[in-house]
Amino acid sequence: MSDFDERLRSALARKQPGPGFTGRVMAKLPERRRTPWRAWAAAMAATLVLTMGGLKFRDERRQAEEAKRQLMLALEITGEKLALVERKLHTGRQQ
């Protein structure tokens, strides 16, 4: 093995950190607040989006049900009118 390979292996070898390492790292980290307002804001936004989506779905369903009701009424009226025309045609042929 070459001298370069040996030095590279030594440089990349696992080593234990020195005393006080954890304390030094923790001291450099920014202090966290106790209230995670961003998480609350994200949760509130998600709740709002889901609520609005649910309300829109409910409104669209109501509109679809109303359209169906109107269609059924129109078909019923059309059927009655066709039956009336058929009766008139039938009675006209008999005379």
Order of alpha helices (4+ residues) and beta strands (2+ residues): alpha-alpha-alpha
